[in-house]
Amino acid sequence: MKHIIKEIESIASDVGVIRRKAEEYEKEGDEFDLDMIQVYLMGVNNRLEDLSDLLEYEELAEKIRVVKWK
């Protein structure tokens, strides 16, 4: 379960970086680089999908362990 928590923390950190970049663009009055932000968000989305798959795998593995020990 520790590896799942670390992955969640890492994803949250990535989202924080995206937020800070957006704030920098806004503060400096620069045009918002939507393409770059979209690339970052796609990366976060991929990591969330991988995490979701991992959680489903962990749940299935737990069910198998429970059935095995009955």
PyMOL Python script that loads the backbone (N, CA, C, O; Angstrom):
from pymol import cmd

cmd.read_pdbstr("""\
ATOM      1  N   MET A   1       0.820  -1.191   0.000  1.00  0.00           N
ATOM      2  CA  MET A   1       0.000   0.000   0.000  1.00  0.00           C
ATOM      3  C   MET A   1       0.870   1.262   0.000  1.00  0.00           C
ATOM      4  O   MET A   1       0.438   2.307  -0.486  1.00  0.00           O
ATOM      5  N   LYS A   2       2.101   1.173   0.546  1.00  0.00           N
ATOM      6  CA  LYS A   2       2.985   2.336   0.567  1.00  0.00           C
ATOM      7  C   LYS A   2       3.281   2.853  -0.836  1.00  0.00           C
ATOM      8  O   LYS A   2       3.343   4.062  -1.059  1.00  0.00           O
ATOM      9  N   HIS A   3       3.465   1.930  -1.783  1.00  0.00           N
ATOM     10  CA  HIS A   3       3.788   2.349  -3.142  1.00  0.00           C
ATOM     11  C   HIS A   3       2.624   3.106  -3.775  1.00  0.00           C
ATOM     12  O   HIS A   3       2.832   3.992  -4.603  1.00  0.00           O
ATOM     13  N   ILE A   4       1.410   2.760  -3.388  1.00  0.00           N
ATOM     14  CA  ILE A   4       0.227   3.460  -3.908  1.00  0.00           C
ATOM     15  C   ILE A   4       0.177   4.876  -3.334  1.00  0.00           C
ATOM     16  O   ILE A   4      -0.102   5.832  -4.057  1.00  0.00           O
ATOM     17  N   ILE A   5       0.443   5.007  -2.056  1.00  0.00           N
ATOM     18  CA  ILE A   5       0.441   6.324  -1.417  1.00  0.00           C
ATOM     19  C   ILE A   5       1.520   7.207  -2.032  1.00  0.00           C
ATOM     20  O   ILE A   5       1.282   8.387  -2.290  1.00  0.00           O
ATOM     21  N   LYS A   6       2.697   6.648  -2.267  1.00  0.00           N
ATOM     22  CA  LYS A   6       3.780   7.422  -2.885  1.00  0.00           C
ATOM     23  C   LYS A   6       3.390   7.880  -4.288  1.00  0.00           C
ATOM     24  O   LYS A   6       3.701   9.005  -4.679  1.00  0.00           O
ATOM     25  N   GLU A   7       2.724   7.033  -5.037  1.00  0.00           N
ATOM     26  CA  GLU A   7       2.296   7.406  -6.388  1.00  0.00           C
ATOM     27  C   GLU A   7       1.257   8.524  -6.330  1.00  0.00           C
ATOM     28  O   GLU A   7       1.299   9.451  -7.139  1.00  0.00           O
ATOM     29  N   ILE A   8       0.335   8.442  -5.390  1.00  0.00           N
ATOM     30  CA  ILE A   8      -0.667   9.507  -5.228  1.00  0.00           C
ATOM     31  C   ILE A   8       0.028  10.822  -4.872  1.00  0.00           C
ATOM     32  O   ILE A   8      -0.313  11.872  -5.418  1.00  0.00           O
ATOM     33  N   GLU A   9       0.991  10.769  -3.969  1.00  0.00           N
ATOM     34  CA  GLU A   9       1.723  11.970  -3.593  1.00  0.00           C
ATOM     35  C   GLU A   9       2.489  12.545  -4.779  1.00  0.00           C
ATOM     36  O   GLU A   9       2.554  13.763  -4.950  1.00  0.00           O
ATOM     37  N   SER A  10       3.060  11.679  -5.588  1.00  0.00           N
ATOM     38  CA  SER A  10       3.805  12.120  -6.768  1.00  0.00           C
ATOM     39  C   SER A  10       2.879  12.783  -7.791  1.00  0.00           C
ATOM     40  O   SER A  10       3.226  13.809  -8.376  1.00  0.00           O
ATOM     41  N   ILE A  11       1.712  12.195  -8.000  1.00  0.00           N
ATOM     42  CA  ILE A  11       0.741  12.774  -8.927  1.00  0.00           C
ATOM     43  C   ILE A  11       0.275  14.132  -8.404  1.00  0.00           C
ATOM     44  O   ILE A  11       0.156  15.087  -9.171  1.00  0.00           O
ATOM     45  N   ALA A  12       0.013  14.217  -7.113  1.00  0.00           N
ATOM     46  CA  ALA A  12      -0.403  15.484  -6.516  1.00  0.00           C
ATOM     47  C   ALA A  12       0.684  16.545  -6.691  1.00  0.00           C
ATOM     48  O   ALA A  12       0.381  17.713  -6.933  1.00  0.00           O
ATOM     49  N   SER A  13       1.933  16.143  -6.570  1.00  0.00           N
ATOM     50  CA  SER A  13       3.046  17.062  -6.782  1.00  0.00           C
ATOM     51  C   SER A  13       3.068  17.564  -8.222  1.00  0.00           C
ATOM     52  O   SER A  13       3.284  18.751  -8.468  1.00  0.00           O
ATOM     53  N   ASP A  14       2.844  16.665  -9.166  1.00  0.00           N
ATOM     54  CA  ASP A  14       2.798  17.058 -10.580  1.00  0.00           C
ATOM     55  C   ASP A  14       1.676  18.065 -10.833  1.00  0.00           C
ATOM     56  O   ASP A  14       1.858  19.029 -11.577  1.00  0.00           O
ATOM     57  N   VAL A  15       0.533  17.842 -10.222  1.00  0.00           N
ATOM     58  CA  VAL A  15      -0.586  18.776 -10.370  1.00  0.00           C
ATOM     59  C   VAL A  15      -0.209  20.128  -9.774  1.00  0.00           C
ATOM     60  O   VAL A  15      -0.567  21.170 -10.321  1.00  0.00           O
ATOM     61  N   GLY A  16       0.508  20.113  -8.660  1.00  0.00           N
ATOM     62  CA  GLY A  16       0.978  21.354  -8.051  1.00  0.00           C
ATOM     63  C   GLY A  16       1.915  22.124  -8.974  1.00  0.00           C
ATOM     64  O   GLY A  16       1.854  23.352  -9.041  1.00  0.00           O
ATOM     65  N   VAL A  17       2.777  21.409  -9.683  1.00  0.00           N
ATOM     66  CA  VAL A  17       3.683  22.045 -10.643  1.00  0.00           C
ATOM     67  C   VAL A  17       2.873  22.698 -11.768  1.00  0.00           C
ATOM     68  O   VAL A  17       3.166  23.822 -12.176  1.00  0.00           O
ATOM     69  N   ILE A  18       1.876  22.005 -12.256  1.00  0.00           N
ATOM     70  CA  ILE A  18       1.030  22.557 -13.314  1.00  0.00           C
ATOM     71  C   ILE A  18       0.342  23.828 -12.811  1.00  0.00           C
ATOM     72  O   ILE A  18       0.283  24.829 -13.526  1.00  0.00           O
ATOM     73  N   ARG A  19      -0.168  23.788 -11.600  1.00  0.00           N
ATOM     74  CA  ARG A  19      -0.845  24.957 -11.032  1.00  0.00           C
ATOM     75  C   ARG A  19       0.120  26.129 -10.916  1.00  0.00           C
ATOM     76  O   ARG A  19      -0.224  27.260 -11.261  1.00  0.00           O
ATOM     77  N   ARG A  20       1.338  25.856 -10.425  1.00  0.00           N
ATOM     78  CA  ARG A  20       2.325  26.938 -10.285  1.00  0.00           C
ATOM     79  C   ARG A  20       2.697  27.532 -11.641  1.00  0.00           C
ATOM     80  O   ARG A  20       2.846  28.747 -11.768  1.00  0.00           O
ATOM     81  N   LYS A  21       2.845  26.685 -12.646  1.00  0.00           N
ATOM     82  CA  LYS A  21       3.150  27.185 -13.997  1.00  0.00           C
ATOM     83  C   LYS A  21       2.029  28.088 -14.486  1.00  0.00           C
ATOM     84  O   LYS A  21       2.288  29.154 -15.044  1.00  0.00           O
ATOM     85  N   ALA A  22       0.799  27.672 -14.284  1.00  0.00           N
ATOM     86  CA  ALA A  22      -0.346  28.478 -14.710  1.00  0.00           C
ATOM     87  C   ALA A  22      -0.359  29.808 -13.962  1.00  0.00           C
ATOM     88  O   ALA A  22      -0.643  30.847 -14.559  1.00  0.00           O
ATOM     89  N   GLU A  23      -0.057  29.791 -12.673  1.00  0.00           N
ATOM     90  CA  GLU A  23      -0.017  31.023 -11.887  1.00  0.00           C
ATOM     91  C   GLU A  23       1.095  31.954 -12.367  1.00  0.00           C
ATOM     92  O   GLU A  23       0.925  33.173 -12.400  1.00  0.00           O
ATOM     93  N   GLU A  24       2.251  31.357 -12.744  1.00  0.00           N
ATOM     94  CA  GLU A  24       3.358  32.162 -13.267  1.00  0.00           C
ATOM     95  C   GLU A  24       2.947  32.868 -14.552  1.00  0.00           C
ATOM     96  O   GLU A  24       3.215  34.056 -14.731  1.00  0.00           O
ATOM     97  N   TYR A  25       2.294  32.127 -15.446  1.00  0.00           N
ATOM     98  CA  TYR A  25       1.834  32.737 -16.694  1.00  0.00           C
ATOM     99  C   TYR A  25       0.893  33.894 -16.399  1.00  0.00           C
ATOM    100  O   TYR A  25       0.996  34.963 -17.001  1.00  0.00           O
ATOM    101  N   GLU A  26      -0.024  33.669 -15.468  1.00  0.00           N
ATOM    102  CA  GLU A  26      -1.010  34.690 -15.131  1.00  0.00           C
ATOM    103  C   GLU A  26      -0.335  35.912 -14.502  1.00  0.00           C
ATOM    104  O   GLU A  26      -0.662  37.049 -14.842  1.00  0.00           O
ATOM    105  N   LYS A  27       0.603  35.674 -13.590  1.00  0.00           N
ATOM    106  CA  LYS A  27       1.280  36.754 -12.873  1.00  0.00           C
ATOM    107  C   LYS A  27       2.115  37.609 -13.824  1.00  0.00           C
ATOM    108  O   LYS A  27       2.139  38.835 -13.711  1.00  0.00           O
ATOM    109  N   GLU A  28       2.795  36.956 -14.753  1.00  0.00           N
ATOM    110  CA  GLU A  28       3.671  37.673 -15.673  1.00  0.00           C
ATOM    111  C   GLU A  28       2.909  38.278 -16.844  1.00  0.00           C
ATOM    112  O   GLU A  28       3.474  39.018 -17.649  1.00  0.00           O
ATOM    113  N   GLY A  29       1.632  37.960 -16.931  1.00  0.00           N
ATOM    114  CA  GLY A  29       0.824  38.493 -18.021  1.00  0.00           C
ATOM    115  C   GLY A  29       1.118  37.840 -19.360  1.00  0.00           C
ATOM    116  O   GLY A  29       0.689  38.319 -20.410  1.00  0.00           O
ATOM    117  N   ASP A  30       1.853  36.744 -19.309  1.00  0.00           N
ATOM    118  CA  ASP A  30       2.166  36.028 -20.546  1.00  0.00           C
ATOM    119  C   ASP A  30       0.942  35.283 -21.047  1.00  0.00           C
ATOM    120  O   ASP A  30       0.008  34.984 -20.302  1.00  0.00           O
ATOM    121  N   GLU A  31       0.986  35.001 -22.321  1.00  0.00           N
ATOM    122  CA  GLU A  31      -0.089  34.193 -22.882  1.00  0.00           C
ATOM    123  C   GLU A  31       0.038  32.785 -22.311  1.00  0.00           C
ATOM    124  O   GLU A  31       1.127  32.215 -22.241  1.00  0.00           O
ATOM    125  N   PHE A  32      -1.068  32.261 -21.919  1.00  0.00           N
ATOM    126  CA  PHE A  32      -1.114  30.934 -21.313  1.00  0.00           C
ATOM    127  C   PHE A  32      -0.748  29.895 -22.369  1.00  0.00           C
ATOM    128  O   PHE A  32      -1.391  29.829 -23.416  1.00  0.00           O
ATOM    129  N   ASP A  33       0.266  29.091 -22.109  1.00  0.00           N
ATOM    130  CA  ASP A  33       0.718  28.070 -23.053  1.00  0.00           C
ATOM    131  C   ASP A  33      -0.155  26.830 -22.894  1.00  0.00           C
ATOM    132  O   ASP A  33       0.190  25.892 -22.176  1.00  0.00           O
ATOM    133  N   LEU A  34      -1.288  26.850 -23.581  1.00  0.00           N
ATOM    134  CA  LEU A  34      -2.253  25.762 -23.440  1.00  0.00           C
ATOM    135  C   LEU A  34      -1.704  24.427 -23.918  1.00  0.00           C
ATOM    136  O   LEU A  34      -2.022  23.381 -23.352  1.00  0.00           O
ATOM    137  N   ASP A  35      -0.888  24.462 -24.950  1.00  0.00           N
ATOM    138  CA  ASP A  35      -0.332  23.204 -25.461  1.00  0.00           C
ATOM    139  C   ASP A  35       0.554  22.528 -24.408  1.00  0.00           C
ATOM    140  O   ASP A  35       0.479  21.315 -24.209  1.00  0.00           O
ATOM    141  N   MET A  36       1.389  23.322 -23.742  1.00  0.00           N
ATOM    142  CA  MET A  36       2.281  22.745 -22.734  1.00  0.00           C
ATOM    143  C   MET A  36       1.478  22.237 -21.541  1.00  0.00           C
ATOM    144  O   MET A  36       1.740  21.149 -21.029  1.00  0.00           O
ATOM    145  N   ILE A  37       0.511  23.017 -21.104  1.00  0.00           N
ATOM    146  CA  ILE A  37      -0.322  22.584 -19.978  1.00  0.00           C
ATOM    147  C   ILE A  37      -1.077  21.305 -20.351  1.00  0.00           C
ATOM    148  O   ILE A  37      -1.221  20.404 -19.525  1.00  0.00           O
ATOM    149  N   GLN A  38      -1.556  21.227 -21.589  1.00  0.00           N
ATOM    150  CA  GLN A  38      -2.271  20.034 -22.034  1.00  0.00           C
ATOM    151  C   GLN A  38      -1.359  18.808 -21.995  1.00  0.00           C
ATOM    152  O   GLN A  38      -1.796  17.723 -21.609  1.00  0.00           O
ATOM    153  N   VAL A  39      -0.113  18.973 -22.386  1.00  0.00           N
ATOM    154  CA  VAL A  39       0.853  17.859 -22.343  1.00  0.00           C
ATOM    155  C   VAL A  39       1.051  17.404 -20.898  1.00  0.00           C
ATOM    156  O   VAL A  39       1.045  16.206 -20.614  1.00  0.00           O
ATOM    157  N   TYR A  40       1.226  18.366 -19.985  1.00  0.00           N
ATOM    158  CA  TYR A  40       1.370  18.017 -18.572  1.00  0.00           C
ATOM    159  C   TYR A  40       0.141  17.261 -18.061  1.00  0.00           C
ATOM    160  O   TYR A  40       0.258  16.246 -17.374  1.00  0.00           O
ATOM    161  N   LEU A  41      -1.032  17.777 -18.413  1.00  0.00           N
ATOM    162  CA  LEU A  41      -2.274  17.146 -17.935  1.00  0.00           C
ATOM    163  C   LEU A  41      -2.459  15.753 -18.525  1.00  0.00           C
ATOM    164  O   LEU A  41      -2.969  14.860 -17.849  1.00  0.00           O
ATOM    165  N   MET A  42      -2.055  15.557 -19.768  1.00  0.00           N
ATOM    166  CA  MET A  42      -2.150  14.219 -20.363  1.00  0.00           C
ATOM    167  C   MET A  42      -1.245  13.245 -19.611  1.00  0.00           C
ATOM    168  O   MET A  42      -1.605  12.085 -19.406  1.00  0.00           O
ATOM    169  N   GLY A  43      -0.071  13.723 -19.203  1.00  0.00           N
ATOM    170  CA  GLY A  43       0.830  12.878 -18.420  1.00  0.00           C
ATOM    171  C   GLY A  43       0.220  12.506 -17.079  1.00  0.00           C
ATOM    172  O   GLY A  43       0.313  11.358 -16.645  1.00  0.00           O
ATOM    173  N   VAL A  44      -0.407  13.478 -16.422  1.00  0.00           N
ATOM    174  CA  VAL A  44      -1.067  13.207 -15.146  1.00  0.00           C
ATOM    175  C   VAL A  44      -2.214  12.224 -15.361  1.00  0.00           C
ATOM    176  O   VAL A  44      -2.399  11.297 -14.572  1.00  0.00           O
ATOM    177  N   ASN A  45      -2.976  12.425 -16.417  1.00  0.00           N
ATOM    178  CA  ASN A  45      -4.093  11.530 -16.713  1.00  0.00           C
ATOM    179  C   ASN A  45      -3.602  10.094 -16.923  1.00  0.00           C
ATOM    180  O   ASN A  45      -4.215   9.152 -16.422  1.00  0.00           O
ATOM    181  N   ASN A  46      -2.521   9.927 -17.647  1.00  0.00           N
ATOM    182  CA  ASN A  46      -1.960   8.586 -17.864  1.00  0.00           C
ATOM    183  C   ASN A  46      -1.544   7.944 -16.546  1.00  0.00           C
ATOM    184  O   ASN A  46      -1.765   6.753 -16.329  1.00  0.00           O
ATOM    185  N   ARG A  47      -0.942   8.741 -15.670  1.00  0.00           N
ATOM    186  CA  ARG A  47      -0.527   8.207 -14.379  1.00  0.00           C
ATOM    187  C   ARG A  47      -1.730   7.827 -13.530  1.00  0.00           C
ATOM    188  O   ARG A  47      -1.691   6.826 -12.814  1.00  0.00           O
ATOM    189  N   LEU A  48      -2.807   8.621 -13.603  1.00  0.00           N
ATOM    190  CA  LEU A  48      -4.028   8.287 -12.860  1.00  0.00           C
ATOM    191  C   LEU A  48      -4.650   6.998 -13.385  1.00  0.00           C
ATOM    192  O   LEU A  48      -5.136   6.178 -12.605  1.00  0.00           O
ATOM    193  N   GLU A  49      -4.637   6.819 -14.698  1.00  0.00           N
ATOM    194  CA  GLU A  49      -5.163   5.577 -15.274  1.00  0.00           C
ATOM    195  C   GLU A  49      -4.324   4.383 -14.829  1.00  0.00           C
ATOM    196  O   GLU A  49      -4.867   3.328 -14.501  1.00  0.00           O
ATOM    197  N   ASP A  50      -3.005   4.546 -14.817  1.00  0.00           N
ATOM    198  CA  ASP A  50      -2.127   3.466 -14.353  1.00  0.00           C
ATOM    199  C   ASP A  50      -2.398   3.146 -12.883  1.00  0.00           C
ATOM    200  O   ASP A  50      -2.421   1.980 -12.487  1.00  0.00           O
ATOM    201  N   LEU A  51      -2.601   4.181 -12.085  1.00  0.00           N
ATOM    202  CA  LEU A  51      -2.900   3.985 -10.668  1.00  0.00           C
ATOM    203  C   LEU A  51      -4.226   3.264 -10.492  1.00  0.00           C
ATOM    204  O   LEU A  51      -4.350   2.385  -9.639  1.00  0.00           O
ATOM    205  N   SER A  52      -5.199   3.626 -11.283  1.00  0.00           N
ATOM    206  CA  SER A  52      -6.499   2.959 -11.226  1.00  0.00           C
ATOM    207  C   SER A  52      -6.353   1.476 -11.557  1.00  0.00           C
ATOM    208  O   SER A  52      -6.932   0.621 -10.886  1.00  0.00           O
ATOM    209  N   ASP A  53      -5.576   1.183 -12.593  1.00  0.00           N
ATOM    210  CA  ASP A  53      -5.324  -0.216 -12.952  1.00  0.00           C
ATOM    211  C   ASP A  53      -4.626  -0.953 -11.815  1.00  0.00           C
ATOM    212  O   ASP A  53      -4.964  -2.094 -11.503  1.00  0.00           O
ATOM    213  N   LEU A  54      -3.654  -0.292 -11.203  1.00  0.00           N
ATOM    214  CA  LEU A  54      -2.925  -0.898 -10.094  1.00  0.00           C
ATOM    215  C   LEU A  54      -3.857  -1.194  -8.921  1.00  0.00           C
ATOM    216  O   LEU A  54      -3.762  -2.253  -8.299  1.00  0.00           O
ATOM    217  N   LEU A  55      -4.752  -0.262  -8.622  1.00  0.00           N
ATOM    218  CA  LEU A  55      -5.698  -0.471  -7.523  1.00  0.00           C
ATOM    219  C   LEU A  55      -6.630  -1.646  -7.813  1.00  0.00           C
ATOM    220  O   LEU A  55      -6.938  -2.431  -6.917  1.00  0.00           O
ATOM    221  N   GLU A  56      -7.076  -1.766  -9.062  1.00  0.00           N
ATOM    222  CA  GLU A  56      -7.918  -2.907  -9.429  1.00  0.00           C
ATOM    223  C   GLU A  56      -7.137  -4.208  -9.283  1.00  0.00           C
ATOM    224  O   GLU A  56      -7.686  -5.206  -8.817  1.00  0.00           O
ATOM    225  N   TYR A  57      -5.871  -4.210  -9.674  1.00  0.00           N
ATOM    226  CA  TYR A  57      -5.027  -5.384  -9.546  1.00  0.00           C
ATOM    227  C   TYR A  57      -4.835  -5.753  -8.076  1.00  0.00           C
ATOM    228  O   TYR A  57      -4.924  -6.922  -7.701  1.00  0.00           O
ATOM    229  N   GLU A  58      -4.569  -4.733  -7.244  1.00  0.00           N
ATOM    230  CA  GLU A  58      -4.383  -4.968  -5.811  1.00  0.00           C
ATOM    231  C   GLU A  58      -5.648  -5.563  -5.199  1.00  0.00           C
ATOM    232  O   GLU A  58      -5.571  -6.481  -4.382  1.00  0.00           O
ATOM    233  N   GLU A  59      -6.812  -5.042  -5.591  1.00  0.00           N
ATOM    234  CA  GLU A  59      -8.084  -5.542  -5.062  1.00  0.00           C
ATOM    235  C   GLU A  59      -8.299  -6.997  -5.486  1.00  0.00           C
ATOM    236  O   GLU A  59      -8.730  -7.824  -4.682  1.00  0.00           O
ATOM    237  N   LEU A  60      -7.999  -7.303  -6.737  1.00  0.00           N
ATOM    238  CA  LEU A  60      -8.144  -8.668  -7.228  1.00  0.00           C
ATOM    239  C   LEU A  60      -7.177  -9.608  -6.504  1.00  0.00           C
ATOM    240  O   LEU A  60      -7.545 -10.723  -6.136  1.00  0.00           O
ATOM    241  N   ALA A  61      -5.944  -9.147  -6.304  1.00  0.00           N
ATOM    242  CA  ALA A  61      -4.955  -9.969  -5.609  1.00  0.00           C
ATOM    243  C   ALA A  61      -5.405 -10.256  -4.178  1.00  0.00           C
ATOM    244  O   ALA A  61      -5.211 -11.364  -3.676  1.00  0.00           O
ATOM    245  N   GLU A  62      -6.000  -9.271  -3.526  1.00  0.00           N
ATOM    246  CA  GLU A  62      -6.491  -9.466  -2.160  1.00  0.00           C
ATOM    247  C   GLU A  62      -7.624 -10.495  -2.142  1.00  0.00           C
ATOM    248  O   GLU A  62      -7.678 -11.347  -1.255  1.00  0.00           O
ATOM    249  N   LYS A  63      -8.518 -10.416  -3.111  1.00  0.00           N
ATOM    250  CA  LYS A  63      -9.619 -11.386  -3.183  1.00  0.00           C
ATOM    251  C   LYS A  63      -9.080 -12.798  -3.391  1.00  0.00           C
ATOM    252  O   LYS A  63      -9.584 -13.752  -2.799  1.00  0.00           O
ATOM    253  N   ILE A  64      -8.072 -12.926  -4.215  1.00  0.00           N
ATOM    254  CA  ILE A  64      -7.473 -14.231  -4.463  1.00  0.00           C
ATOM    255  C   ILE A  64      -6.834 -14.760  -3.184  1.00  0.00           C
ATOM    256  O   ILE A  64      -6.965 -15.944  -2.875  1.00  0.00           O
ATOM    257  N   ARG A  65      -6.146 -13.903  -2.438  1.00  0.00           N
ATOM    258  CA  ARG A  65      -5.523 -14.325  -1.172  1.00  0.00           C
ATOM    259  C   ARG A  65      -6.578 -14.794  -0.167  1.00  0.00           C
ATOM    260  O   ARG A  65      -6.382 -15.788   0.531  1.00  0.00           O
ATOM    261  N   VAL A  66      -7.701 -14.066  -0.102  1.00  0.00           N
ATOM    262  CA  VAL A  66      -8.771 -14.414   0.829  1.00  0.00           C
ATOM    263  C   VAL A  66      -9.359 -15.784   0.467  1.00  0.00           C
ATOM    264  O   VAL A  66      -9.561 -16.635   1.334  1.00  0.00           O
ATOM    265  N   VAL A  67      -9.624 -15.978  -0.814  1.00  0.00           N
ATOM    266  CA  VAL A  67     -10.208 -17.257  -1.260  1.00  0.00           C
ATOM    267  C   VAL A  67      -9.208 -18.389  -1.032  1.00  0.00           C
ATOM    268  O   VAL A  67      -9.588 -19.487  -0.626  1.00  0.00           O
ATOM    269  N   LYS A  68      -7.956 -18.124  -1.289  1.00  0.00           N
ATOM    270  CA  LYS A  68      -6.918 -19.153  -1.136  1.00  0.00           C
ATOM    271  C   LYS A  68      -6.825 -19.629   0.306  1.00  0.00           C
ATOM    272  O   LYS A  68      -6.583 -20.813   0.543  1.00  0.00           O
ATOM    273  N   TRP A  69      -7.011 -18.745   1.269  1.00  0.00           N
ATOM    274  CA  TRP A  69      -6.854 -19.114   2.673  1.00  0.00           C
ATOM    275  C   TRP A  69      -8.115 -19.656   3.308  1.00  0.00           C
ATOM    276  O   TRP A  69      -8.082 -20.082   4.463  1.00  0.00           O
ATOM    277  N   LYS A  70      -9.215 -19.653   2.597  1.00  0.00           N
ATOM    278  CA  LYS A  70     -10.476 -20.177   3.162  1.00  0.00           C
ATOM    279  C   LYS A  70     -10.492 -21.673   3.169  1.00  0.00           C
ATOM    280  O   LYS A  70     -11.471 -22.277   3.607  1.00  0.00           O
TER     281      LYS A  70
END
""", "prot")
cmd.dss("prot")
cmd.show_as("cartoon", "prot")
cmd.util.cbc("prot")
cmd.orient("prot")
